[in-house]
Amino acid sequence: MRATPYDIFRKDLLGTPVWMETVQDLETASLRVMELAGRSPGEYFVFSQESQEIVSSTPPRVFALAI
């Protein structure tokens, strides 16, 4: 039995989802999101192709204003 793929997306500055890659399981997806966010901070989410739902996400970005 083959695992259902999970798509990893990153939201751009306008909040538009940008596809990053597809992985075969949720554990791998979670690890990749942490790796990607470590290299390029931002808001990421994992989309299940089977359920057609977001199954994991990073917290929304918070912007600090410089004074």
Backbone as numpy.savetxt, mean C-alpha at the origin, in Angstrom:
# Nx Ny Nz CAx CAy CAz Cx Cy Cz
-3.34 -25.40 -4.87 -4.17 -24.22 -4.87 -3.29 -22.97 -4.87
-3.59 -22.06 -5.73 -2.79 -20.85 -5.89 -3.32 -19.72 -5.02
-2.41 -18.97 -4.43 -2.79 -17.83 -3.59 -3.36 -16.71 -4.45
-4.27 -15.97 -3.88 -4.86 -14.83 -4.57 -3.93 -13.64 -4.47
-3.64 -12.99 -5.59 -2.71 -11.85 -5.56 -3.25 -10.64 -4.80
-2.31 -9.86 -4.30 -2.60 -8.60 -3.61 -1.83 -7.49 -4.33
-2.51 -6.40 -4.62 -1.88 -5.26 -5.26 -1.50 -4.22 -4.21
-0.31 -3.65 -4.36 0.15 -2.60 -3.46 0.08 -1.28 -4.21
-0.54 -0.30 -3.58 -0.69 1.03 -4.16 -0.11 2.07 -3.21
0.30 3.18 -3.79 0.71 4.36 -3.03 -0.15 5.51 -3.48
-0.61 6.33 -2.55 -1.39 7.50 -2.93 -0.43 8.64 -3.26
-0.69 9.32 -4.39 0.15 10.46 -4.74 -0.31 11.69 -3.96
0.27 12.84 -4.24 -0.05 14.06 -3.49 -1.51 14.48 -3.59
-2.17 14.06 -4.68 -3.59 14.39 -4.85 -4.51 13.30 -4.30
-3.92 12.22 -3.77 -4.71 11.13 -3.23 -5.09 10.07 -4.26
-4.51 10.18 -5.46 -4.79 9.21 -6.52 -3.94 7.96 -6.30
-4.56 6.77 -6.32 -3.79 5.54 -6.15 -2.84 5.30 -7.33
-1.60 4.94 -7.01 -0.59 4.61 -8.01 -0.14 3.18 -7.74
-0.35 2.29 -8.72 0.02 0.89 -8.54 1.53 0.76 -8.42
1.97 -0.03 -7.43 3.40 -0.25 -7.22 3.82 -1.65 -7.68
3.12 -2.67 -7.19 3.46 -4.06 -7.54 2.37 -5.00 -7.05
2.47 -6.26 -7.48 1.57 -7.32 -7.05 2.39 -8.39 -6.35
1.87 -8.88 -5.22 2.53 -9.97 -4.49 1.51 -11.09 -4.27
1.99 -12.26 -3.86 1.13 -13.43 -3.79 0.43 -13.68 -2.46
0.86 -13.00 -1.38 0.19 -13.23 -0.10 0.20 -11.96 0.75
-0.67 -11.93 1.73 -0.83 -10.74 2.56 0.39 -10.46 3.42
1.05 -11.50 3.90 2.25 -11.31 4.71 3.35 -10.61 3.90
3.56 -11.07 2.68 4.54 -10.44 1.81 4.14 -9.00 1.50
2.85 -8.78 1.28 2.36 -7.43 1.00 2.67 -6.50 2.17
2.43 -6.94 3.38 2.69 -6.11 4.56 4.17 -5.77 4.68
5.02 -6.76 4.45 6.47 -6.52 4.51 6.92 -5.54 3.43
6.40 -5.69 2.22 6.77 -4.80 1.12 6.30 -3.37 1.39
5.10 -3.20 1.96 4.61 -1.86 2.28 5.56 -1.19 3.26
6.02 -1.93 4.28 6.96 -1.36 5.25 8.28 -0.98 4.57
8.77 -1.83 3.66 10.00 -1.53 2.94 9.83 -0.29 2.06
8.74 -0.25 1.31 8.49 0.89 0.42 8.34 2.18 1.21
7.58 2.14 2.31 7.37 3.34 3.12 8.67 3.79 3.78
9.56 2.85 4.08 10.85 3.20 4.66 11.73 3.96 3.68
11.62 3.61 2.40 12.42 4.27 1.35 11.77 5.55 0.84
10.44 5.54 0.80 9.71 6.69 0.27 8.44 6.86 1.10
8.52 7.64 2.19 7.36 7.80 3.07 6.13 8.27 2.31
5.01 7.77 2.74 3.74 8.13 2.10 2.64 7.21 2.59
1.51 7.33 1.95 0.34 6.53 2.31 0.21 5.38 1.32
0.24 4.15 1.85 0.17 2.94 1.03 -1.03 2.11 1.45
-1.53 1.30 0.50 -2.57 0.34 0.87 -2.46 -0.92 0.03
-3.04 -2.00 0.58 -3.01 -3.31 -0.08 -4.44 -3.65 -0.47
-4.61 -4.02 -1.74 -5.91 -4.34 -2.31 -5.97 -5.82 -2.66
-6.99 -6.51 -2.15 -7.16 -7.93 -2.44 -7.92 -8.10 -3.76
-7.31 -8.82 -4.70 -7.99 -9.07 -5.97 -9.19 -9.99 -5.78
-9.14 -10.85 -4.77 -10.24 -11.79 -4.53 -11.47 -11.08 -3.96
-11.29 -10.32 -2.88 -12.44 -9.68 -2.23 -12.77 -8.31 -2.82
-11.84 -7.76 -3.64 -12.02 -6.43 -4.23 -12.16 -5.35 -3.16
-11.36 -5.53 -2.07 -11.38 -4.58 -0.95 -9.96 -4.26 -0.51
-9.81 -3.09 0.12 -8.55 -2.74 0.75 -8.46 -3.55 2.03
-7.38 -4.31 2.18 -7.24 -5.20 3.34 -6.20 -4.73 4.33
-5.42 -3.72 3.97 -4.39 -3.19 4.84 -4.00 -1.81 4.33
-3.65 -0.91 5.27 -3.21 0.42 4.84 -2.33 1.05 5.91
-1.52 2.00 5.47 -0.71 2.77 6.40 -1.56 3.96 6.85
-1.20 4.57 7.97 -1.96 5.75 8.42 -1.83 6.88 7.40
-2.85 7.73 7.31 -2.76 8.89 6.41 -1.59 9.78 6.79
-1.06 10.45 5.81 0.07 11.37 6.05 -0.39 12.58 6.84
0.47 13.03 7.71 0.22 14.26 8.47 1.34 15.22 8.10
0.95 16.39 7.64 1.92 17.38 7.22 2.10 18.41 8.31
3.32 18.67 8.67 3.62 19.71 9.66 3.98 20.98 8.91
3.43 22.07 9.33 3.73 23.36 8.71 4.92 23.99 9.41
5.87 24.44 8.64 7.04 25.11 9.21 6.67 26.54 9.56
7.11 26.98 10.70 6.79 28.34 11.14 8.02 29.20 11.00
